[in-house]
Amino acid sequence: MIRAAALLLLTSPALATTQDDVLQGTLRPGWQTETGAHMAALDLALAPGWKTYWRSPGDTGIPPRFDWSGSQNVKSVRLHWPAPTVFESNGLQTIGYHDRLLLPIEVTAVDPALPIKLAISVDLGVCDEICLPASLALGVDLLAPGTPDQEISQALTQQAATAAEAGVTQVSCAVDPIADGLRLTARLREINYDPVVAESIEAELLELRADPKAPVRAIALESRVEAGKGPTCTAIASTGGHFHSAISASARA
């Protein structure tokens, strides 16, 4: 119901503010790394007070959707998300970025000897007191070796910590059949954060809450996961308003 209300707000014809008033986007070409991949970035500039959403947007946000099909000589793309901020409003929690998002994009070429043409279509939501749907179509040629970009390098240091960096030593992830799907349960010990977000297979993002009564910190959800697949469960723990990766484990239904 909350998500439906957010969608209605996004599509309201009464909104006078336009996308160009609140959002500008560019692709930064970046450079070729030591691995042979190319590190570029999507640079989103938002009007003061406006925010956009992380890959798991929270209670009312809209997740961004990316389409790379217009690219040439691109084998794979990996997004390096900076750790987002948690926003609280009227008892609801959203997860994202205010004012600016610089999102590093690691691109692997089909043929590293040839230039890369990176083309992206992205649909996302941007919000302040109101929310707007936004769409961007951007492109840039990635030429080796390129020039290292200090702002992209800085954004790479702002990613969520790994499980090892967070000091998580005991984790488990289990999938159990239930009446109308599967239940994904993650458990972790020796951590002082409250896990609030988890990811399942195919980048489907599901919001969770910790169970304070559990003898170990446990999170659980009912998820329609195709039988026979092996989902990876990644819990994200929050501290100081920012997320840090807490666990990563896998289980087979």
MIDOSE-1310 file (N, C-alpha, C; in nm, 2 decimals, decimal comma, always signed):
residues 253
mira	+0,08/-0,12/+0,00/+0,00/+0,00/+0,00/+0,09/+0,13/+0,00; +0,19/+0,12/+0,08/+0,28/+0,24/+0,09/+0,35/+0,26/-0,05; +0,40/+0,15/-0,11/+0,46/+0,17/-0,24/+0,37/+0,21/-0,35; +0,24/+0,17/-0,34/+0,14/+0,21/-0,44/+0,11/+0,36/-0,42
aall	+0,11/+0,41/-0,30/+0,09/+0,55/-0,27/+0,20/+0,64/-0,33; +0,33/+0,58/-0,32/+0,44/+0,65/-0,37/+0,43/+0,66/-0,52; +0,39/+0,56/-0,59/+0,37/+0,56/-0,73/+0,27/+0,66/-0,78; +0,16/+0,67/-0,70/+0,06/+0,76/-0,74/+0,11/+0,91/-0,73
llts	+0,19/+0,93/-0,62/+0,25/+1,06/-0,61/+0,35/+1,09/-0,72; +0,42/+0,99/-0,76/+0,52/+1,01/-0,87/+0,45/+1,05/-1,00; +0,33/+1,00/-1,03/+0,27/+1,02/-1,16/+0,16/+1,12/-1,15; +0,15/+1,20/-1,05/+0,04/+1,30/-1,04/+0,06/+1,41/-1,14
pala	-0,04/+1,44/-1,22/-0,03/+1,54/-1,33/-0,02/+1,68/-1,27; -0,05/+1,70/-1,14/-0,06/+1,83/-1,09/+0,08/+1,89/-1,05; +0,18/+1,81/-1,06/+0,31/+1,86/-1,02/+0,37/+1,96/-1,13; +0,41/+2,07/-1,08/+0,46/+2,18/-1,17/+0,61/+2,17/-1,19
ttqd	+0,68/+2,11/-1,09/+0,82/+2,10/-1,10/+0,86/+2,00/-1,21; +0,96/+2,03/-1,29/+1,00/+1,94/-1,39/+1,14/+1,87/-1,36; +1,17/+1,77/-1,43/+1,30/+1,70/-1,41/+1,41/+1,79/-1,42; +1,41/+1,88/-1,53/+1,53/+1,97/-1,55/+1,55/+2,06/-1,43
dvlq	+1,44/+2,09/-1,36/+1,45/+2,18/-1,24/+1,54/+2,12/-1,13; +1,54/+1,99/-1,12/+1,59/+1,93/-1,00/+1,70/+1,82/-1,03; +1,72/+1,78/-1,15/+1,82/+1,68/-1,18/+1,90/+1,70/-1,31; +2,03/+1,69/-1,30/+2,12/+1,69/-1,41/+2,21/+1,57/-1,40
gtlr	+2,23/+1,50/-1,52/+2,31/+1,38/-1,52/+2,41/+1,38/-1,63; +2,53/+1,32/-1,60/+2,64/+1,31/-1,70/+2,71/+1,18/-1,67; +2,78/+1,13/-1,78/+2,87/+1,01/-1,76/+3,01/+1,06/-1,76; +3,09/+1,03/-1,66/+3,23/+1,07/-1,66/+3,31/+0,95/-1,72
pgwq	+3,40/+0,98/-1,81/+3,47/+0,87/-1,89/+3,57/+0,79/-1,81; +3,63/+0,86/-1,71/+3,72/+0,78/-1,63/+3,85/+0,73/-1,70; +3,89/+0,61/-1,66/+4,02/+0,56/-1,70/+4,02/+0,40/-1,70; +4,12/+0,35/-1,77/+4,14/+0,21/-1,77/+4,22/+0,17/-1,65
tetg	+4,17/+0,07/-1,57/+4,24/+0,03/-1,45/+4,35/-0,08/-1,48; +4,42/-0,11/-1,37/+4,53/-0,21/-1,39/+4,48/-0,35/-1,43; +4,35/-0,38/-1,40/+4,29/-0,50/-1,44/+4,25/-0,51/-1,59; +4,26/-0,40/-1,65/+4,21/-0,39/-1,79/+4,07/-0,34/-1,81
ahma	+3,99/-0,34/-1,70/+3,86/-0,29/-1,70/+3,86/-0,13/-1,70; +3,75/-0,07/-1,74/+3,75/+0,07/-1,74/+3,66/+0,12/-1,63; +3,70/+0,22/-1,55/+3,63/+0,28/-1,44/+3,57/+0,41/-1,49; +3,44/+0,42/-1,51/+3,37/+0,54/-1,54/+3,27/+0,57/-1,43
aldl	+3,18/+0,66/-1,45/+3,09/+0,70/-1,34/+2,96/+0,77/-1,39; +2,85/+0,74/-1,33/+2,73/+0,82/-1,35/+2,73/+0,93/-1,24; +2,72/+1,06/-1,29/+2,72/+1,17/-1,20/+2,59/+1,24/-1,20; +2,51/+1,23/-1,09/+2,38/+1,29/-1,07/+2,39/+1,41/-0,98
alap	+2,35/+1,52/-1,03/+2,35/+1,64/-0,95/+2,20/+1,68/-0,92; +2,17/+1,69/-0,79/+2,03/+1,72/-0,75/+2,02/+1,86/-0,70; +1,90/+1,92/-0,71/+1,88/+2,05/-0,66/+1,89/+2,04/-0,50; +1,92/+2,15/-0,43/+1,93/+2,15/-0,29/+1,81/+2,09/-0,22
gwkt	+1,83/+2,00/-0,13/+1,71/+1,94/-0,06/+1,65/+1,81/-0,13; +1,69/+1,79/-0,25/+1,63/+1,67/-0,32/+1,72/+1,55/-0,30; +1,66/+1,44/-0,31/+1,73/+1,31/-0,30/+1,68/+1,21/-0,40; +1,77/+1,11/-0,43/+1,74/+1,00/-0,51/+1,77/+0,87/-0,43
ywrs	+1,74/+0,75/-0,48/+1,74/+0,63/-0,40/+1,85/+0,54/-0,43; +1,89/+0,46/-0,33/+1,98/+0,35/-0,34/+1,91/+0,24/-0,41; +1,98/+0,13/-0,44/+1,93/+0,01/-0,51/+1,81/-0,05/-0,43; +1,81/-0,04/-0,30/+1,70/-0,08/-0,22/+1,65/+0,05/-0,16
pgdt	+1,53/+0,10/-0,20/+1,50/+0,24/-0,16/+1,44/+0,26/-0,03; +1,39/+0,15/+0,04/+1,33/+0,17/+0,17/+1,18/+0,16/+0,16; +1,11/+0,23/+0,25/+0,96/+0,21/+0,27/+0,88/+0,27/+0,15; +0,92/+0,39/+0,10/+0,84/+0,45/+0,00/+0,92/+0,49/-0,13
gipp	+1,04/+0,46/-0,13/+1,12/+0,51/-0,25/+1,10/+0,42/-0,37; +1,15/+0,46/-0,48/+1,15/+0,39/-0,61/+1,29/+0,35/-0,65; +1,32/+0,22/-0,67/+1,46/+0,18/-0,70/+1,49/+0,22/-0,85; +1,62/+0,26/-0,87/+1,66/+0,29/-1,01/+1,67/+0,17/-1,09
rfdw	+1,64/+0,19/-1,22/+1,64/+0,08/-1,32/+1,74/+0,12/-1,43; +1,83/+0,03/-1,47/+1,93/+0,06/-1,57/+1,92/-0,02/-1,69; +1,95/+0,03/-1,81/+1,95/-0,04/-1,93/+2,07/+0,00/-2,01; +2,16/-0,10/-2,03/+2,29/-0,08/-2,10/+2,28/-0,13/-2,24
sgsq	+2,17/-0,17/-2,30/+2,16/-0,24/-2,42/+2,21/-0,15/-2,54; +2,22/-0,02/-2,53/+2,27/+0,06/-2,64/+2,42/+0,07/-2,64; +2,49/+0,00/-2,55/+2,64/+0,01/-2,54/+2,70/-0,08/-2,65; +2,83/-0,05/-2,68/+2,90/-0,13/-2,78/+3,04/-0,17/-2,72
nvks	+3,08/-0,29/-2,75/+3,20/-0,35/-2,69/+3,20/-0,36/-2,54; +3,08/-0,39/-2,49/+3,07/-0,40/-2,34/+3,03/-0,55/-2,31; +3,11/-0,61/-2,23/+3,09/-0,75/-2,19/+3,01/-0,75/-2,06; +3,05/-0,67/-1,96/+2,98/-0,66/-1,83/+2,99/-0,53/-1,77
vrlh	+2,90/-0,50/-1,68/+2,90/-0,37/-1,61/+2,88/-0,40/-1,46; +2,96/-0,34/-1,37/+2,94/-0,35/-1,23/+2,93/-0,22/-1,17; +2,83/-0,20/-1,09/+2,81/-0,07/-1,02/+2,87/-0,08/-0,88; +2,95/+0,03/-0,84/+3,01/+0,03/-0,71/+2,93/+0,14/-0,63
wpap	+2,83/+0,10/-0,56/+2,74/+0,19/-0,48/+2,81/+0,25/-0,36; +2,82/+0,38/-0,35/+2,87/+0,44/-0,22/+2,76/+0,41/-0,11; +2,81/+0,40/+0,01/+2,72/+0,37/+0,12/+2,61/+0,48/+0,13; +2,49/+0,45/+0,13/+2,38/+0,55/+0,13/+2,35/+0,61/+0,27
tvfe	+2,26/+0,70/+0,27/+2,21/+0,76/+0,39/+2,07/+0,71/+0,42; +2,03/+0,70/+0,55/+1,90/+0,66/+0,59/+1,82/+0,79/+0,62; +1,70/+0,80/+0,56/+1,62/+0,92/+0,58/+1,49/+0,87/+0,66; +1,46/+0,94/+0,77/+1,34/+0,91/+0,84/+1,24/+1,03/+0,83
sngl	+1,11/+0,99/+0,80/+1,01/+1,10/+0,78/+0,87/+1,04/+0,81; +0,81/+1,09/+0,91/+0,67/+1,05/+0,95/+0,67/+0,90/+0,98; +0,78/+0,85/+1,04/+0,78/+0,71/+1,08/+0,82/+0,61/+0,97; +0,85/+0,67/+0,85/+0,89/+0,59/+0,73/+1,04/+0,61/+0,71
qtig	+1,10/+0,50/+0,66/+1,24/+0,51/+0,63/+1,27/+0,49/+0,48; +1,35/+0,58/+0,43/+1,40/+0,56/+0,29/+1,55/+0,57/+0,29; +1,61/+0,51/+0,18/+1,75/+0,49/+0,18/+1,80/+0,55/+0,05; +1,90/+0,64/+0,05/+1,95/+0,70/-0,07/+2,05/+0,81/-0,05
yhdr	+2,05/+0,91/-0,14/+2,15/+1,01/-0,15/+2,09/+1,15/-0,17; +2,14/+1,25/-0,10/+2,09/+1,39/-0,12/+2,19/+1,47/-0,19; +2,14/+1,56/-0,27/+2,22/+1,66/-0,34/+2,31/+1,61/-0,46; +2,37/+1,49/-0,43/+2,46/+1,44/-0,54/+2,48/+1,29/-0,52
lllp	+2,48/+1,22/-0,63/+2,53/+1,08/-0,63/+2,63/+1,06/-0,74; +2,75/+1,02/-0,71/+2,86/+0,98/-0,80/+2,87/+0,83/-0,79; +2,82/+0,76/-0,89/+2,82/+0,62/-0,89/+2,92/+0,56/-0,99; +3,03/+0,50/-0,93/+3,13/+0,44/-1,02/+3,08/+0,32/-1,09
ievt	+3,12/+0,31/-1,22/+3,07/+0,20/-1,31/+3,20/+0,13/-1,37; +3,22/+0,01/-1,33/+3,33/-0,07/-1,38/+3,28/-0,15/-1,50; +3,35/-0,12/-1,62/+3,31/-0,17/-1,74/+3,42/-0,27/-1,80; +3,37/-0,39/-1,83/+3,47/-0,49/-1,89/+3,43/-0,50/-2,04
avdp	+3,53/-0,48/-2,12/+3,51/-0,48/-2,27/+3,51/-0,62/-2,32; +3,44/-0,64/-2,43/+3,44/-0,77/-2,51/+3,58/-0,78/-2,57; +3,63/-0,68/-2,63/+3,77/-0,67/-2,68/+3,84/-0,55/-2,62; +3,93/-0,58/-2,53/+4,00/-0,46/-2,46/+4,08/-0,38/-2,55
alpi	+4,11/-0,43/-2,67/+4,19/-0,35/-2,77/+4,11/-0,25/-2,84; +3,98/-0,26/-2,83/+3,89/-0,16/-2,91/+3,83/-0,06/-2,81; +3,79/+0,05/-2,86/+3,72/+0,15/-2,78/+3,58/+0,10/-2,73; +3,54/+0,15/-2,62/+3,41/+0,12/-2,56/+3,31/+0,23/-2,58
klai	+3,19/+0,21/-2,62/+3,09/+0,31/-2,62/+2,99/+0,27/-2,52; +2,98/+0,35/-2,41/+2,89/+0,32/-2,30/+2,77/+0,40/-2,31; +2,65/+0,34/-2,32/+2,52/+0,41/-2,33/+2,43/+0,35/-2,22; +2,37/+0,44/-2,15/+2,28/+0,41/-2,04/+2,15/+0,48/-2,05
svdl	+2,04/+0,40/-2,02/+1,91/+0,46/-2,00/+1,88/+0,43/-1,85; +1,84/+0,53/-1,77/+1,81/+0,50/-1,63/+1,68/+0,57/-1,60; +1,60/+0,49/-1,53/+1,47/+0,55/-1,47/+1,49/+0,55/-1,32; +1,45/+0,66/-1,26/+1,47/+0,67/-1,12/+1,37/+0,77/-1,06
gvcd	+1,36/+0,77/-0,93/+1,27/+0,87/-0,86/+1,36/+0,97/-0,79; +1,31/+1,09/-0,79/+1,38/+1,20/-0,71/+1,27/+1,27/-0,63; +1,30/+1,30/-0,50/+1,20/+1,35/-0,41/+1,26/+1,46/-0,32; +1,16/+1,55/-0,29/+1,18/+1,65/-0,18/+1,05/+1,65/-0,11
eicl	+0,97/+1,76/-0,11/+0,83/+1,75/-0,06/+0,74/+1,68/-0,15; +0,78/+1,67/-0,27/+0,70/+1,59/-0,37/+0,80/+1,50/-0,44; +0,75/+1,40/-0,52/+0,84/+1,31/-0,59/+0,81/+1,32/-0,74; +0,92/+1,30/-0,82/+0,90/+1,30/-0,96/+0,97/+1,18/-1,02
pasl	+0,91/+1,12/-1,13/+0,98/+1,02/-1,20/+1,08/+1,09/-1,30; +1,20/+1,03/-1,31/+1,30/+1,09/-1,40/+1,36/+0,98/-1,49; +1,39/+1,02/-1,61/+1,46/+0,93/-1,70/+1,57/+1,00/-1,77; +1,68/+0,94/-1,78/+1,80/+0,99/-1,84/+1,85/+0,90/-1,95
algv	+1,90/+0,95/-2,06/+1,97/+0,87/-2,16/+2,10/+0,94/-2,19; +2,21/+0,87/-2,15/+2,34/+0,93/-2,16/+2,44/+0,83/-2,23; +2,54/+0,89/-2,29/+2,64/+0,81/-2,35/+2,78/+0,88/-2,35; +2,88/+0,79/-2,35/+3,02/+0,84/-2,35/+3,11/+0,74/-2,41
dlla	+3,22/+0,78/-2,48/+3,32/+0,69/-2,54/+3,43/+0,68/-2,43; +3,46/+0,55/-2,40/+3,56/+0,52/-2,31/+3,69/+0,48/-2,38; +3,79/+0,57/-2,38/+3,91/+0,54/-2,45/+4,03/+0,52/-2,36; +4,10/+0,41/-2,39/+4,22/+0,38/-2,30/+4,34/+0,46/-2,34
pgtp	+4,42/+0,50/-2,25/+4,41/+0,47/-2,11/+4,32/+0,56/-2,03; +4,28/+0,67/-2,08/+4,20/+0,77/-2,01/+4,28/+0,84/-1,90; +4,21/+0,91/-1,82/+4,28/+0,99/-1,71/+4,21/+0,96/-1,58; +4,29/+0,91/-1,48/+4,23/+0,89/-1,35/+4,15/+1,01/-1,30
dqei	+4,04/+0,98/-1,24/+3,94/+1,08/-1,19/+3,94/+1,07/-1,04; +3,99/+1,18/-0,97/+4,00/+1,18/-0,83/+3,87/+1,16/-0,76; +3,76/+1,22/-0,82/+3,63/+1,22/-0,76/+3,58/+1,07/-0,77; +3,60/+1,01/-0,88/+3,56/+0,87/-0,89/+3,63/+0,78/-0,79
sqal	+3,76/+0,80/-0,78/+3,85/+0,73/-0,68/+3,80/+0,75/-0,54; +3,76/+0,87/-0,51/+3,70/+0,90/-0,37/+3,57/+0,83/-0,35; +3,49/+0,82/-0,45/+3,36/+0,75/-0,44/+3,38/+0,60/-0,42; +3,48/+0,55/-0,48/+3,51/+0,40/-0,46/+3,55/+0,37/-0,31
tqqa	+3,61/+0,47/-0,24/+3,64/+0,45/-0,10/+3,52/+0,46/-0,01; +3,41/+0,50/-0,06/+3,29/+0,52/+0,02/+3,19/+0,41/+0,01; +3,23/+0,29/-0,05/+3,15/+0,18/-0,06/+3,13/+0,12/+0,08; +3,02/+0,04/+0,10/+2,99/-0,03/+0,22/+3,11/-0,13/+0,25
ataa	+3,14/-0,15/+0,38/+3,24/-0,24/+0,42/+3,20/-0,38/+0,39; +3,29/-0,47/+0,37/+3,27/-0,61/+0,35/+3,24/-0,67/+0,49; +3,20/-0,80/+0,48/+3,17/-0,87/+0,61/+3,30/-0,88/+0,69; +3,41/-0,91/+0,62/+3,54/-0,92/+0,69/+3,58/-0,78/+0,76
eagv	+3,56/-0,67/+0,68/+3,59/-0,54/+0,73/+3,50/-0,50/+0,85; +3,38/-0,55/+0,85/+3,28/-0,52/+0,96/+3,31/-0,61/+1,08; +3,40/-0,71/+1,07/+3,43/-0,80/+1,18/+3,32/-0,91/+1,20; +3,25/-0,94/+1,10/+3,15/-1,05/+1,11/+3,22/-1,18/+1,09
tqvs	+3,21/-1,27/+1,18/+3,28/-1,40/+1,17/+3,19/-1,52/+1,16; +3,06/-1,51/+1,20/+2,97/-1,62/+1,20/+2,84/-1,58/+1,13; +2,82/-1,63/+1,01/+2,70/-1,60/+0,94/+2,64/-1,73/+0,88; +2,51/-1,72/+0,86/+2,44/-1,83/+0,79/+2,32/-1,78/+0,71
cavd	+2,29/-1,85/+0,61/+2,17/-1,81/+0,52/+2,10/-1,93/+0,48; +1,97/-1,94/+0,52/+1,90/-2,07/+0,49/+1,77/-2,03/+0,41; +1,72/-2,13/+0,33/+1,60/-2,11/+0,26/+1,51/-2,23/+0,29; +1,39/-2,20/+0,34/+1,29/-2,31/+0,38/+1,16/-2,29/+0,30
piad	+1,10/-2,40/+0,25/+0,97/-2,39/+0,19/+0,86/-2,35/+0,28; +0,77/-2,26/+0,23/+0,65/-2,22/+0,31/+0,53/-2,24/+0,22; +0,41/-2,20/+0,26/+0,29/-2,23/+0,19/+0,29/-2,17/+0,05; +0,33/-2,05/+0,03/+0,32/-1,98/-0,09/+0,46/-1,93/-0,15
glrl	+0,57/-2,00/-0,11/+0,70/-1,96/-0,16/+0,81/-2,01/-0,07; +0,91/-1,94/-0,05/+1,02/-1,98/+0,03/+1,05/-1,87/+0,13; +1,11/-1,91/+0,25/+1,15/-1,82/+0,35/+1,30/-1,81/+0,35; +1,35/-1,69/+0,34/+1,50/-1,67/+0,34/+1,53/-1,61/+0,48
tarl	+1,62/-1,68/+0,55/+1,66/-1,64/+0,69/+1,81/-1,62/+0,70; +1,85/-1,51/+0,75/+2,00/-1,49/+0,77/+2,02/-1,47/+0,92; +2,13/-1,53/+0,97/+2,17/-1,51/+1,11/+2,31/-1,47/+1,12; +2,34/-1,39/+1,21/+2,48/-1,34/+1,23/+2,51/-1,32/+1,38
rein	+2,63/-1,34/+1,42/+2,67/-1,33/+1,56/+2,78/-1,22/+1,57; +2,80/-1,17/+1,69/+2,91/-1,08/+1,72/+2,91/-0,95/+1,63; +2,80/-0,89/+1,62/+2,79/-0,76/+1,55/+2,70/-0,66/+1,62; +2,74/-0,54/+1,62/+2,67/-0,44/+1,70/+2,58/-0,35/+1,62
ydpv	+2,55/-0,39/+1,49/+2,47/-0,32/+1,40/+2,33/-0,38/+1,40; +2,23/-0,31/+1,35/+2,10/-0,36/+1,33/+2,08/-0,39/+1,18; +2,08/-0,52/+1,14/+2,06/-0,54/+0,99/+1,92/-0,50/+0,95; +1,91/-0,43/+0,84/+1,78/-0,38/+0,79/+1,75/-0,40/+0,65
vaes	+1,85/-0,45/+0,57/+1,83/-0,47/+0,43/+1,89/-0,60/+0,38; +1,83/-0,67/+0,29/+1,90/-0,79/+0,24/+1,87/-0,80/+0,09; +1,96/-0,87/+0,02/+1,94/-0,89/-0,12/+1,93/-1,04/-0,15; +1,84/-1,07/-0,25/+1,83/-1,21/-0,29/+1,87/-1,22/-0,44
ieae	+1,84/-1,34/-0,50/+1,89/-1,36/-0,63/+1,83/-1,26/-0,73; +1,91/-1,25/-0,84/+1,86/-1,16/-0,95/+1,84/-1,02/-0,91; +1,92/-0,98/-0,81/+1,92/-0,84/-0,76/+1,79/-0,79/-0,71; +1,70/-0,88/-0,68/+1,57/-0,85/-0,61/+1,61/-0,80/-0,47
llel	+1,57/-0,68/-0,43/+1,60/-0,63/-0,30/+1,48/-0,63/-0,21; +1,51/-0,68/-0,09/+1,40/-0,70/+0,00/+1,43/-0,63/+0,14; +1,34/-0,56/+0,19/+1,37/-0,49/+0,32/+1,34/-0,58/+0,44; +1,42/-0,58/+0,54/+1,41/-0,66/+0,65/+1,42/-0,58/+0,78
radp	+1,38/-0,64/+0,89/+1,41/-0,58/+1,02/+1,47/-0,69/+1,11; +1,56/-0,65/+1,20/+1,61/-0,75/+1,29/+1,51/-0,80/+1,39; +1,52/-0,92/+1,44/+1,43/-0,98/+1,54/+1,50/-0,96/+1,68; +1,46/-0,86/+1,76/+1,53/-0,83/+1,89/+1,52/-0,95/+1,99
kapv	+1,42/-1,04/+1,97/+1,40/-1,15/+2,07/+1,49/-1,27/+2,03; +1,55/-1,27/+1,92/+1,63/-1,39/+1,88/+1,75/-1,40/+1,96; +1,80/-1,53/+2,00/+1,92/-1,54/+2,08/+2,04/-1,50/+2,00; +2,04/-1,51/+1,87/+2,14/-1,45/+1,78/+2,06/-1,35/+1,70
raia	+2,13/-1,25/+1,65/+2,06/-1,15/+1,56/+2,01/-1,22/+1,44; +1,89/-1,22/+1,41/+1,83/-1,30/+1,30/+1,74/-1,21/+1,22; +1,74/-1,23/+1,09/+1,64/-1,16/+1,00/+1,57/-1,26/+0,92; +1,45/-1,24/+0,89/+1,38/-1,34/+0,81/+1,27/-1,27/+0,72
lesr	+1,24/-1,33/+0,61/+1,14/-1,28/+0,52/+1,08/-1,39/+0,44; +0,96/-1,37/+0,38/+0,90/-1,47/+0,30/+0,92/-1,42/+0,15; +1,00/-1,50/+0,08/+1,04/-1,45/-0,06/+1,00/-1,56/-0,16; +0,94/-1,52/-0,27/+0,91/-1,61/-0,38/+1,03/-1,64/-0,46
veag	+1,11/-1,73/-0,42/+1,24/-1,77/-0,49/+1,21/-1,90/-0,56; +1,26/-1,90/-0,69/+1,24/-2,02/-0,77/+1,31/-2,14/-0,71; +1,24/-2,25/-0,69/+1,30/-2,37/-0,63/+1,41/-2,42/-0,72; +1,52/-2,47/-0,65/+1,63/-2,52/-0,72/+1,74/-2,41/-0,74
kgpt	+1,71/-2,29/-0,72/+1,81/-2,18/-0,74/+1,88/-2,16/-0,61; +2,00/-2,11/-0,61/+2,08/-2,08/-0,49/+2,09/-1,93/-0,46; +2,00/-1,87/-0,39/+2,01/-1,73/-0,36/+2,13/-1,69/-0,28; +2,18/-1,57/-0,30/+2,28/-1,52/-0,21/+2,22/-1,42/-0,12
ctai	+2,24/-1,43/+0,00/+2,18/-1,34/+0,10/+2,28/-1,24/+0,15; +2,26/-1,11/+0,13/+2,35/-1,01/+0,18/+2,28/-0,91/+0,27; +2,31/-0,91/+0,40/+2,25/-0,82/+0,49/+2,33/-0,69/+0,50; +2,27/-0,58/+0,51/+2,34/-0,45/+0,52/+2,30/-0,40/+0,66
astg	+2,41/-0,37/+0,73/+2,39/-0,31/+0,87/+2,41/-0,16/+0,87; +2,33/-0,10/+0,96/+2,34/+0,05/+0,96/+2,41/+0,10/+1,09; +2,48/+0,20/+1,08/+2,54/+0,26/+1,20/+2,56/+0,41/+1,16; +2,53/+0,50/+1,25/+2,55/+0,64/+1,22/+2,48/+0,69/+1,10
ghfh	+2,36/+0,63/+1,06/+2,29/+0,67/+0,95/+2,34/+0,62/+0,81; +2,45/+0,54/+0,81/+2,50/+0,49/+0,69/+2,51/+0,34/+0,70; +2,50/+0,27/+0,58/+2,50/+0,13/+0,58/+2,64/+0,07/+0,56; +2,66/-0,04/+0,62/+2,78/-0,12/+0,60/+2,74/-0,26/+0,58
sais	+2,81/-0,33/+0,48/+2,77/-0,47/+0,45/+2,81/-0,55/+0,57; +2,71/-0,63/+0,62/+2,73/-0,71/+0,74/+2,76/-0,86/+0,71; +2,68/-0,92/+0,62/+2,70/-1,06/+0,60/+2,69/-1,09/+0,45; +2,74/-1,20/+0,41/+2,72/-1,25/+0,27/+2,73/-1,40/+0,28
asar	+2,62/-1,47/+0,25/+2,62/-1,61/+0,26/+2,52/-1,66/+0,15; +2,53/-1,79/+0,12/+2,44/-1,85/+0,02/+2,37/-1,97/+0,07; +2,26/-2,00/+0,01/+2,18/-2,12/+0,05/+2,10/-2,17/-0,07; +2,08/-2,30/-0,08/+2,00/-2,36/-0,19/+1,87/-2,41/-0,14
a	+1,76/-2,38/-0,22/+1,63/-2,43/-0,18/+1,62/-2,58/-0,19
